[in-house]
Amino acid sequence: MNRINILNTAIDNFSMEETLEKVVKAIERKEHLHHVVVNAGKMVSMQKDLQLRESVNNSHIINADGQAVVWASRFLGKPLKERVAGIDLMENLVDSAGKHHHKIFFFGAKENIVKNVVKLYSEKYGADIVAGYRNGYFKKEDEKKIAKQIADSGAQILFVAMSSPKKENFLFDNRAVLAKVNFIMGVGGSFDVVAGKVKRAPLFMQKVGLEWFYRFIQEPKRMWKRYLIGNTKFIIMVFRERFKF
């Protein structure tokens, strides 16, 4: 009843508080939840990348990470309550792990970045929250071995810091092995932000939907295509959905 569908994408109409509550309860009950977030760029990719679409739409919880997705849902008459940014959910879950003595496996990013993330969180919440960590550079044939390593680590939470569609497909393709982990989630470039490699947009820019622009001006050569072309395609898709042309 709380799930909508726009632009071939399923999205759960949960607030941050509701999402956190569902995750904590799943861990307490030793259940398994596969989580994913969607933004404008990912939804554009999902129109042609059918493997990505399957990986996303078969997740247990799908949150709207981008403010543009929330605006589009309202424009299309299926209003979402609020944006649930992946990095904010991750930070809240790390805080919750410290309080509830949950263990987390940190997977992804460069070696120095993931090590720094583990160091920072260990200093803040205690080393006991860390079940293990690994950088995000590996060969396709090593996936199963890595998934088993994570599953055997005793982690209740897994964060995968990789770009799309790599993280979504890793989690979906290895879902059987990772079923031992209560909560699995892709967090994109969040480790880079936590480690201080990339600065996050000020709160006022996040609220008005300009977080993408702040990211763009930090790395224009790398990000221009993703944001400028991707966002334009998303706007066109939304208008076509609304006015059926």
Disulfide bonds with the S-S distance in Angstrom:
none
